[in-house]
Amino acid sequence: MKEVSAAIIVENDKVLLTRRAPDEKLAGYWEFPGGKREENETIEECLVRELFEELSIEVEALETLGSSEYSHNGNLIKLIGIQAAIKSGDIILSVHDIYEWVPIPNLMSFKLAPADISLAKLLQDKYDV
């Protein structure tokens, strides 16, 4: 089972969502940014690396919010939602075409990637939405 990190970055009661670019897998779907864990790295190290590679920001991984498991093209994936805080940098997109700070109550109005839906619900539960 592959492990994938997903950053849950909340600022001013809004959470960061990114949309997959037209030439990427799951194009047009919104997601919590992150990526696949490489061998010999923790899921927190993965999150920090992926956000720097994909968004050019430095983050601090905080606590794990939860996880979801899903199957994609016959591969079992475990998506791990990790709360994070931006330490430095301005967002520069590479595999996404747009980002948005979304009010937590509005999360389900976005076309979320299938694995991100349960993390969005966990986040809404945490904030009593």
N, C-alpha and C positions, 0 to 999 in steps of 0.2 A: 504494500500500500504506500503510495507516494503522499508525502506531507506537503501542504501548501500553506504559506502564511497569508493572513489577511489583516491589514492595518485598520483598526478602529480608532480614528483620530477625531475626537470631539472637541470643538471650540465654540464657546457661546451657544450651547445647545444645538449646534449643527455638526453633522458628520461629513467627512470627506468621502465623496464618491467619484470614481473615474469611469469613463466610457471607453470601451474597446474600439480601437480605430478600424476603419473599413477593411483593411488588409490583414487583420489579426483574427485568431480563433475567437469565436463568440462575438464577432463584430456587432456593434450597436448595443450590446448589453452593458449595463452599469454594474460596477463591482467595488468592493473594498480593495484598494491596491495591495499588491503583495506578489508572491511567486513561490516557485518550487524550492524546497529545502535541498541543498547539496550535501553530499557525503561529508562527514566530519564537521558539520556546523549545527548549532542548536537552532530551534525554530525562531528564537529571538534574534540570533545573528543573521538568519535568513531574512527576516523582516527588515532589519536595518540595511542589509546589503541590497535587497530588492528595491526598497524605496529610494535609495541613493541612485541605483542604476536606472530605474524607470521614471523617477520624478525629480531627481537631483536635489533631494532634501535629506538632511540628517535627522533621524528620529531616535528617540529613546523608547525601547520596548518596555512596557509596564506589565500589567497583569493579563492573564488569559481570560477572555470573556466566555469562550465556549468553542465548540467545534461542530462540524457537520461532515457526514460521509456521503459521497455520491460516486456514481459510476459514469465515466465518460469514455466512449469508444472502447468499452471492455476493460478499462483501467479503473481500479478503485482508488479514490482520492480522499484524503482527510484534510478538510479546510479548517485551519485553526485561527480563530479570531483573537487578535492580541491588541489590547488597548495600547496606544502609543501617543507620544507627544513630539511635535516638531521642535527640534533644537535650533536648527539654522537652515538657511537656504530659501530660495524662491522656487515654486513648482515650475518645472520645465518638463513637458510631456514628451514621451518617446514611443510607447506602445498604446497610448490612449490619444483620443482626439479632443477631449474636453474633460474638465473636472468641474465639480460643483460642491459647494457647502450646502448640504441639505438639512432642513429642520427635521429632527428625528421623527416627529409624527408623520412626515410626508414620505418616508422611505418607501412604503409599499406602492406609491404612485409611479415609481420608476420601474423600468423593464430590467429587473435585477437578474444577474446570472443565477441559474438554478441553485448552486451551492451557497450563494450569498443570502438567499431568502431566509433561511433559518437563523443566520447570524443577525440579520436585520431585526427579526422578531425578538431574539434574545436582547438586543440593544434596546428595543422599544420597551420590553419588560423591565429592564434595569432602570429605565428612566420613567417608568409608570405611564407609558403612553398607551 
